[in-house]
Amino acid sequence: MAIPLDKNILARLAGAGQIPQEQGPQPRSDAEASEDRPADGVAAMVDRLQSLLDNIARPGSARERDDSLRADSPLQTTEDVAATDSDNSFVPREPVSFQQAGLSDSGVEALILKFLLARGDATGREIADQVKLPFVLLDNLLRQMKTDQLVVHRGSAPMNDYQYEMSDLGRERARRYSQHCTYFGAAPVSLADYVLSVNAQSLTNQHPTADDLNRAFADLLLSHQMLDRLGPAINSGRGLFLYGYPGNGKTSIAERVTAAFGQHVWIPRAIGVDGEIIRVFDPMNHVEAPLEGGAGILDKRTIDKRWVRIRRPTIVAAGELTMSALEVTVNTSTGISEAPLQMKSNCGTLVIDDFGRQRMRVEDLLNRWIVPLEKHQDYLSLPNGKKIQVPFDQLIIFSTNLEPKDLVDEAFLRRIPYKIEVLDPTEEEFRKLFLVLAPKMGVEFRPEPVDYLVDKHYRRLGRPFRFCHPRDLLLQIANYCAYRNERPVMSNEAFDRACENYFAIVSKQD
């Protein structure tokens, strides 16, 4: 029995997807179309929909050809960028083939088998989410793996998917893969694509202005003279020394420099070089900043999920820094390599805090970096013995309480063009710090006790002002009042108690 269908609905269905001329059949004249038009409207609609599906599924479809004509670099078009990441001109786009992604079928197969070895079974879309590749690419590979008897269908899954588990042959192959490397996370990005991404997001492309610096250091009390000295150094994108007495905020300044540049960068979760996996994304040093969810039920943004969007990195290495942290390190039990600190800090800031007191000799550090600082290229050795060239693109800040000329020779100082001394605060700045910090720390501000403090505990003793003193003394007052269950208020007695504790074993010229 024929079911009557509304002609308007059929017309909308048949014309729902307009095919570009290069995808669909060649247009015919009205006479030709009328001669072989099916008498049954439903049959015509089915033929039309089947034609659409065939063109979408065809490997050489117009969409794939159009994508292949776009540059092989992971940059999206301007329209794509505006729709995804408005504060970054670099956005990694989703690959349309393993070749464009810099991957081989065998490499992706190894990731899938190792994942199933650890998981047991998973749907095709769960596998795609694990290795961060489009399901449409993995679907054909999973079908081939089933044909090769590496996996079997355990059952069906929604949206034309299956539940996969390994066969005995697949399990044996997965164990062989795991003997070399146990990694089964996101598919690695090629080294060439990583180099392109660093060049596109380089600090040298950024030119922070005075307004950018004022925004970055808004929570610090810095003089205009200090900002005017920091501005050119930060704008250069090259290294600088911050030196001076302890307690004047060298580390605080260094940690905020990155905020003067663009907010976010894209980095790969891992890089693959000749079968070696190097992890770049480090949750201990990187702060993920995912894009906001796409509008609607389906997210149509073509973002390559092998990349992660993070805040522009600021990595601080203090006295625990060793030479091994500056080289590619491999975990012998897993076969997974870890990127060095300078590579993780690319497009950001690397702070060597308390320079001169590291566990490694100063000469060793300088000899290791003297060429990269000059050439902006670093050379790393992989576990297989191969050497690779990677960008050395970060603002390196050496923070030290010692004189730079006492630490390094002239050849190295020449490669660090800016040496900025962080001076003690003036008395006016010192007093202003109490006014600014007291309400933030919940202590009632009174000017008379501050006059008393400056006269008795600084002028009479010849004690120098330090930027950290107001914060530390106010904290002592707040802690004492909390212990006594009293309202935190500045007073002469409160400052006497605080100074007795704080300066107990500190000399007058601390």
Legacy VTK file of the C-alpha trace (Angstrom):
# vtk DataFile Version 3.0
C-alpha trace
ASCII
DATASET POLYDATA
POINTS 510 float
0.000 0.000 0.000
1.489 3.325 -1.042
1.783 5.932 1.705
0.822 9.433 0.538
3.629 11.927 1.190
3.420 15.673 1.232
5.086 17.046 -1.917
6.554 20.023 -0.068
8.318 17.740 2.418
9.714 15.631 -0.420
10.938 18.736 -2.180
12.748 19.965 0.952
14.327 16.543 1.541
15.476 16.208 -2.038
16.990 19.683 -2.033
18.266 19.634 1.543
21.910 19.374 0.543
23.146 21.318 -2.436
26.149 19.630 -4.001
28.889 21.724 -5.550
29.187 21.195 -9.265
32.473 19.313 -8.856
30.900 16.797 -6.484
27.557 15.957 -8.034
26.494 14.756 -11.449
26.766 17.111 -14.399
23.648 19.255 -14.910
21.278 18.076 -17.634
18.770 19.883 -19.766
15.126 19.912 -18.748
14.273 17.700 -21.720
16.811 15.046 -20.688
15.623 15.176 -17.110
11.976 14.774 -18.079
12.699 11.728 -20.263
14.208 9.573 -17.483
12.524 11.130 -14.409
11.014 8.257 -12.341
7.283 8.194 -12.183
7.425 7.401 -8.478
8.336 10.537 -6.443
9.575 8.436 -3.500
12.008 6.546 -5.721
13.337 9.837 -7.079
13.911 11.100 -3.557
15.726 7.898 -2.545
17.987 8.137 -5.587
18.747 11.758 -4.786
19.595 11.044 -1.142
21.763 8.066 -2.127
23.664 10.332 -4.521
24.276 12.772 -1.700
25.568 10.042 0.617
27.833 8.642 -2.083
29.409 12.037 -2.702
29.936 12.698 1.009
31.543 9.297 1.621
33.668 9.356 -1.549
37.366 9.762 -0.558
37.955 12.265 -3.338
35.014 14.452 -2.388
35.098 18.173 -3.013
35.504 18.879 0.681
38.652 16.766 0.910
40.046 18.202 -2.309
39.370 21.705 -1.029
41.107 20.937 2.258
44.056 19.425 0.447
44.477 22.611 -1.560
44.754 24.577 1.656
48.297 24.679 3.017
49.470 21.552 4.798
50.341 23.676 7.820
47.915 23.451 10.762
46.740 27.029 10.269
43.065 27.614 9.688
41.627 30.324 7.482
40.829 33.734 8.888
37.125 32.890 9.081
37.867 29.706 11.010
40.077 31.610 13.432
37.443 34.241 14.120
34.966 31.492 14.922
37.250 29.609 17.291
40.074 31.532 18.948
39.741 35.286 18.615
42.988 36.107 20.480
45.310 33.879 18.451
46.100 33.812 14.744
47.179 30.168 15.006
44.534 27.474 15.336
45.298 23.809 14.520
42.732 22.427 12.126
41.411 18.901 12.068
43.270 16.664 9.576
41.345 15.071 6.724
43.781 12.178 6.294
46.515 10.376 8.191
49.017 11.707 5.668
48.069 15.318 6.385
48.316 14.572 10.118
51.848 13.246 9.631
50.783 9.762 10.747
50.998 6.277 9.296
48.356 3.569 9.456
50.711 1.345 11.450
51.412 4.104 13.979
47.709 4.728 14.630
47.082 0.982 14.705
49.694 0.657 17.461
47.949 3.319 19.571
44.568 1.613 19.133
45.848 -1.850 20.038
47.731 -0.593 23.113
44.608 1.265 24.245
42.439 -1.830 23.830
45.087 -3.887 25.643
44.739 -1.587 28.648
40.985 -0.987 28.336
39.682 -4.356 27.200
37.004 -3.102 24.808
35.767 0.247 23.532
33.530 1.733 20.873
35.001 3.307 17.790
34.148 6.783 19.028
35.743 6.117 22.409
38.903 5.059 20.584
38.761 8.225 18.463
38.377 10.335 21.612
41.368 8.588 23.199
43.765 9.143 20.303
42.220 12.569 19.483
41.573 11.835 15.807
38.343 12.225 13.801
36.146 9.143 13.917
35.695 9.256 10.137
39.428 8.555 9.734
39.526 5.739 12.287
36.404 4.023 10.992
38.089 2.803 7.809
41.193 1.736 9.753
39.101 -0.204 12.280
37.330 -1.978 9.427
40.700 -2.958 7.966
41.901 -4.151 11.395
38.809 -6.340 11.622
39.539 -7.733 8.172
43.106 -8.460 9.334
41.604 -10.267 12.378
43.253 -7.897 14.878
39.919 -6.816 16.385
36.426 -8.227 16.448
32.972 -6.762 16.927
31.686 -7.456 20.403
28.409 -5.710 19.669
26.849 -2.727 18.013
26.959 0.854 19.303
24.859 3.937 18.517
25.416 6.077 15.422
26.639 3.315 13.100
29.412 2.279 15.478
30.606 -0.977 17.058
32.072 -2.200 20.320
35.583 -3.444 19.549
37.789 -5.905 21.373
41.057 -7.537 20.411
41.532 -10.979 18.991
44.378 -13.205 20.146
46.421 -12.022 17.171
45.731 -8.367 18.054
46.631 -8.954 21.697
49.959 -10.502 20.731
50.768 -7.584 18.417
49.771 -5.042 21.094
52.233 -6.620 23.539
55.009 -6.301 20.961
54.166 -2.634 20.469
54.179 -2.067 24.251
57.666 -3.507 24.610
59.007 -0.486 22.731
56.661 2.170 24.199
53.551 1.890 26.361
52.134 5.248 25.221
48.537 5.131 23.962
47.396 8.739 24.413
46.752 11.390 21.783
48.293 10.671 18.400
51.575 12.593 18.125
52.013 15.749 16.069
54.849 15.878 13.570
57.968 17.870 14.448
57.482 20.021 11.333
53.990 21.077 12.452
55.308 21.871 15.931
58.028 24.109 14.490
55.416 25.922 12.395
53.247 26.471 15.471
56.098 27.976 17.499
57.063 30.308 14.662
53.446 31.444 14.298
53.045 32.109 18.039
56.562 33.389 18.725
57.155 36.086 21.320
59.072 37.995 18.673
55.757 38.565 16.895
54.412 40.285 20.014
55.184 43.898 20.833
53.818 44.764 24.288
53.098 48.436 24.904
53.116 50.491 28.100
49.424 49.700 28.561
50.185 45.969 28.334
52.838 46.291 31.038
50.555 48.319 33.293
47.957 45.578 32.981
50.470 42.790 33.645
51.897 44.452 36.768
48.662 45.976 38.044
48.886 44.103 41.360
52.489 45.197 42.014
53.704 48.613 43.107
56.318 49.461 40.478
57.649 52.898 39.679
57.408 54.380 36.202
61.190 54.222 35.980
61.143 50.456 36.576
58.365 49.925 34.008
60.275 51.993 31.461
63.319 49.771 31.982
61.330 46.546 31.821
59.344 47.583 28.729
62.144 47.466 26.122
63.586 44.281 27.641
60.236 42.483 27.448
59.558 43.879 23.977
62.816 42.463 22.663
61.787 38.901 23.472
65.376 38.155 24.499
66.876 37.258 27.855
67.362 39.568 30.821
68.905 39.597 34.274
66.916 40.761 37.295
69.272 41.310 40.186
69.234 43.074 43.514
68.703 42.528 47.236
66.326 39.734 48.300
62.752 40.664 49.125
62.280 43.340 46.472
60.044 41.282 44.163
62.374 39.951 41.484
60.531 36.631 41.322
57.138 38.369 41.415
58.152 40.568 38.500
59.501 37.621 36.502
56.336 35.574 37.027
54.133 38.378 35.672
56.120 39.225 32.552
54.239 36.679 30.429
50.948 38.492 31.041
52.217 41.380 28.882
52.037 39.093 25.828
49.062 37.349 24.254
47.052 35.247 26.658
46.943 31.824 24.997
48.986 29.504 22.797
48.386 26.081 21.268
50.831 23.255 21.991
50.734 19.591 20.972
50.035 16.990 23.609
52.894 14.923 22.187
55.371 14.980 19.311
56.416 11.983 17.253
59.887 11.725 15.726
60.923 8.483 14.008
58.806 6.334 16.299
59.819 8.177 19.483
57.055 9.860 21.513
57.942 13.127 23.297
55.322 14.506 25.654
55.103 18.310 25.540
51.901 19.145 27.430
52.670 19.052 31.148
49.761 19.651 33.587
52.318 20.578 36.265
53.652 23.514 34.230
50.847 24.283 31.777
47.392 25.647 32.567
44.805 24.423 30.084
42.444 27.061 28.674
39.885 25.188 26.570
37.721 27.023 24.093
34.144 27.674 25.045
31.695 25.052 23.834
30.335 25.433 20.333
26.811 26.663 19.761
24.110 24.053 19.293
24.084 20.321 19.907
26.904 19.562 17.470
30.207 21.401 17.646
31.115 22.117 14.027
34.534 23.616 14.783
37.272 21.623 13.073
39.858 21.821 15.855
42.626 19.235 15.884
42.184 17.643 19.316
45.814 16.490 19.365
46.604 20.077 20.348
45.688 21.775 23.611
45.107 25.464 24.219
46.955 26.753 27.290
47.770 30.013 28.977
51.036 31.354 27.613
53.452 29.422 29.853
55.551 30.736 32.711
57.896 28.052 34.043
60.009 28.709 37.134
63.101 26.599 37.827
64.907 27.319 41.085
67.654 25.584 43.030
66.422 22.130 42.019
67.401 22.664 38.361
69.701 19.956 37.007
71.248 19.284 33.615
68.851 16.367 32.984
65.901 18.802 33.062
67.373 20.516 29.993
67.507 17.344 27.883
64.951 14.882 26.561
64.467 12.345 29.354
63.107 8.858 28.751
61.311 6.645 31.228
63.019 3.312 30.697
60.054 1.331 32.030
57.473 2.944 29.715
59.607 4.112 26.773
57.924 7.538 26.893
60.135 10.621 26.573
59.566 13.982 28.271
60.358 17.331 26.671
62.928 19.531 28.455
61.941 22.680 30.360
63.070 25.090 27.651
60.906 23.271 25.099
57.876 23.348 27.396
58.376 27.092 27.870
58.481 27.925 24.146
56.312 30.967 23.315
56.384 31.885 27.015
58.774 32.726 29.837
61.385 30.567 31.566
62.513 31.944 34.920
65.786 30.701 36.401
65.149 31.774 39.983
67.918 32.189 42.550
70.442 31.909 39.720
73.857 30.814 40.952
72.521 28.419 43.594
71.415 25.557 41.329
72.575 22.002 41.919
74.395 22.226 38.587
77.424 24.449 38.027
76.773 27.864 36.526
79.376 27.139 33.835
77.514 24.002 32.762
74.249 25.889 32.350
75.900 28.712 30.426
77.771 26.353 28.117
74.541 24.452 27.448
72.624 27.580 26.413
75.197 29.926 24.949
74.531 28.761 21.345
70.694 28.469 21.632
70.543 32.002 23.040
72.425 33.249 20.002
70.751 31.152 17.287
67.279 30.686 18.847
67.576 27.003 17.951
68.233 24.104 20.303
69.584 20.630 19.532
68.223 17.672 21.471
69.302 14.035 21.501
66.606 11.362 21.313
66.836 7.959 23.045
67.562 6.332 19.667
70.643 8.542 19.272
69.204 10.886 16.658
69.601 14.645 17.115
66.743 16.996 16.309
66.569 20.764 15.953
63.771 22.527 17.818
62.923 26.219 18.354
64.437 27.975 21.363
61.779 30.660 21.577
61.123 31.982 25.075
62.005 34.953 27.230
64.606 33.669 29.694
64.827 35.638 32.927
67.724 35.073 35.307
66.740 36.235 38.780
69.590 36.501 41.263
70.657 38.211 44.478
74.231 38.276 43.201
75.980 40.577 40.771
75.722 39.160 37.208
79.386 40.004 36.499
80.391 37.805 39.449
78.490 34.841 37.996
79.155 34.790 34.267
81.765 35.937 31.810
81.507 38.747 29.298
80.692 36.424 26.377
77.524 35.236 28.071
76.543 38.679 29.351
76.648 39.913 25.778
73.927 37.423 24.857
71.708 38.693 27.694
71.309 42.285 26.524
69.277 43.624 29.471
70.487 43.716 33.091
67.964 45.384 35.375
68.580 46.066 39.045
65.494 45.851 41.251
66.114 48.620 43.774
64.812 49.078 47.311
61.548 51.029 47.607
61.645 54.677 48.551
60.072 55.703 51.847
57.036 57.006 49.975
56.590 53.673 48.188
57.139 51.818 51.459
54.363 53.774 53.178
52.041 53.365 50.205
52.425 49.583 50.409
50.886 49.590 53.891
47.982 51.665 52.612
47.389 49.264 49.700
47.965 45.955 51.481
46.223 46.590 54.811
42.613 46.380 53.512
43.490 43.357 51.346
44.786 41.533 54.443
41.911 42.596 56.665
43.986 44.926 58.882
42.715 48.389 59.750
45.109 51.049 58.433
46.311 53.862 60.698
49.021 56.336 59.572
50.458 57.062 63.057
51.726 53.501 63.716
53.386 53.519 60.284
55.235 56.735 61.244
56.301 55.004 64.464
57.503 51.920 62.580
59.561 53.907 60.065
61.193 56.057 62.725
62.006 53.414 65.355
62.678 50.256 63.370
64.181 51.713 60.178
65.656 55.216 60.503
67.251 54.757 63.914
68.735 51.394 62.982
69.703 52.293 59.442
67.642 49.331 58.208
66.892 49.428 54.465
63.322 49.221 53.179
62.305 46.083 51.305
59.189 45.588 49.213
58.337 42.385 51.112
58.429 43.947 54.610
54.941 45.553 54.650
53.269 42.307 53.624
55.219 40.199 56.121
54.716 42.590 59.061
50.989 42.926 58.386
50.722 39.143 58.243
52.325 38.927 61.693
49.775 41.409 63.050
46.868 39.508 61.477
48.077 36.173 62.865
48.553 37.558 66.387
45.094 39.166 66.400
43.529 35.935 65.157
45.204 34.067 68.028
43.937 36.605 70.575
40.522 36.799 68.902
40.948 40.546 68.462
40.173 42.907 65.603
43.295 43.319 63.398
44.412 46.928 63.819
47.761 48.666 63.289
49.303 49.919 66.524
52.726 50.746 67.925
52.641 47.662 70.155
51.608 45.444 67.237
54.538 46.639 65.124
56.969 46.162 68.026
55.876 42.523 68.404
56.038 41.918 64.666
59.512 43.439 64.293
60.829 41.514 67.316
59.860 38.241 65.612
60.641 39.189 62.040
64.051 40.851 62.502
65.219 38.664 65.408
68.338 37.308 63.660
68.604 39.737 60.783
71.400 42.284 60.797
70.770 45.970 60.471
71.950 45.947 56.854
69.807 42.934 55.872
LINES 1 511
510 0 1 2 3 4 5 6 7 8 9 10 11 12 13 14 15 16 17 18 19 20 21 22 23 24 25 26 27 28 29 30 31 32 33 34 35 36 37 38 39 40 41 42 43 44 45 46 47 48 49 50 51 52 53 54 55 56 57 58 59 60 61 62 63 64 65 66 67 68 69 70 71 72 73 74 75 76 77 78 79 80 81 82 83 84 85 86 87 88 89 90 91 92 93 94 95 96 97 98 99 100 101 102 103 104 105 106 107 108 109 110 111 112 113 114 115 116 117 118 119 120 121 122 123 124 125 126 127 128 129 130 131 132 133 134 135 136 137 138 139 140 141 142 143 144 145 146 147 148 149 150 151 152 153 154 155 156 157 158 159 160 161 162 163 164 165 166 167 168 169 170 171 172 173 174 175 176 177 178 179 180 181 182 183 184 185 186 187 188 189 190 191 192 193 194 195 196 197 198 199 200 201 202 203 204 205 206 207 208 209 210 211 212 213 214 215 216 217 218 219 220 221 222 223 224 225 226 227 228 229 230 231 232 233 234 235 236 237 238 239 240 241 242 243 244 245 246 247 248 249 250 251 252 253 254 255 256 257 258 259 260 261 262 263 264 265 266 267 268 269 270 271 272 273 274 275 276 277 278 279 280 281 282 283 284 285 286 287 288 289 290 291 292 293 294 295 296 297 298 299 300 301 302 303 304 305 306 307 308 309 310 311 312 313 314 315 316 317 318 319 320 321 322 323 324 325 326 327 328 329 330 331 332 333 334 335 336 337 338 339 340 341 342 343 344 345 346 347 348 349 350 351 352 353 354 355 356 357 358 359 360 361 362 363 364 365 366 367 368 369 370 371 372 373 374 375 376 377 378 379 380 381 382 383 384 385 386 387 388 389 390 391 392 393 394 395 396 397 398 399 400 401 402 403 404 405 406 407 408 409 410 411 412 413 414 415 416 417 418 419 420 421 422 423 424 425 426 427 428 429 430 431 432 433 434 435 436 437 438 439 440 441 442 443 444 445 446 447 448 449 450 451 452 453 454 455 456 457 458 459 460 461 462 463 464 465 466 467 468 469 470 471 472 473 474 475 476 477 478 479 480 481 482 483 484 485 486 487 488 489 490 491 492 493 494 495 496 497 498 499 500 501 502 503 504 505 506 507 508 509
